[in-house]
Amino acid sequence: INGIENAADTIYLRANGGILETIKIHADQGTGVASLNLLSDVGGISLSSGLSSADAINISATGVAGGIDIDSLTGGIIADTTGAISLDTIAPSNFTIAADGDADDLTLSVTGATNSSVLIASSGTGVDAISLSATAGGILIATASTTAAALDINATGIVAGNAITVDTTNGGIAITAAGVANGDIAVSAGDVFDIDAVGILSLNSSAGVINIGNDAVSQNISIGTAGTRTIAIGSATTILNATAKVGSLVNLSA
């Protein structure tokens, strides 16, 4: 079928017989990827349906190993809908930006709804069931919420071991609450709470009392009970040396 008229509807194929009518274009024996080819050299291709159903337009590859390949150049691919979008698979998958610039970001966001969330879930049982990795930079977690649960990190179902691990192999870890009125940090452990450092370990307060063992519980407080140590208390203005057990020296400064 060849049309040479320079006008709309140069070729017009129509079925108008009733609600059971169909139009079928069938390539019976072609095995190539273009056995059925719809081509517009310099114009676009529009595919539209007036059916009000979830499958108003169907694109299906029914072969056992059949796939669907969508390629685009710099114009990109735009998918807009007022309904939901669902992407489901049973095979390993990825969404990757092969960035060629300094600002090629990947954004996953929910906007305009006060009670909506971004949910990331995994049913995996490995230590990397959910993995956040920055191979050359940092990871920033920021929140503008004023509620009590502005940032909640919660791990349940772990019988033994570290349910939450914060680890760095080349750099430090800083935890800061900068709020003037509500800049508190509370750390609580249901079992052992151990703080250890290879370098100096400092505990200071610039505007408040430093309390150690001030809860109303009958538990001993042990300071320097292992190894050979010199324990210094107070400033260097006045020094009082007192000997306790054999081999233990306590320096008291007042």
Secondary structure, DSSP 8 states (H G I E B T S, - for coil): -----SSTTSS-----S-TT-------SS--STTSS----SSS---------STTSS-----STT--------TT------SS------SS---------STT--------S-TT----------STTSS----SSS---------STTSS--------SS-SS----SSS--------TTT-------SS------SS------SSS---SS-SS------SS-SSS-EEEES-SSSEEEEE-STT-EEEEE-
